[in-house]
């Protein structure tokens, strides 16, 4: 039984080291989210207060289906777009920069 203890102790130490690495990485991700400024749940008035007027407002896609789905609209800014359900923000999508070679 002692051989098993000597074998599992180094494995436990390795597992703790791996868990600490993942915990450090997980803590760094909210900082990245702060850079992108999450918008989920904000109203259109709060979006305007935070980012200013959008460059373009797309008309809502009308409700359809059974049961009807809520209208979805999009506002475009220079580097990102924000999608709304009714007047509540769902997602912020960053625009990708493509380079032609």
Buried (B, 14 or more C-beta within 10 A) or exposed (E): EEEEEEEEEEEEEEEEEEEEEEEEEEEEEEEEEEEEEEBEEBEBEEBEEEBEEBEEEBEBEEEEEEEEEEBBBBBBBEEBBBBBBEEBBBBBEEEEEEEEE
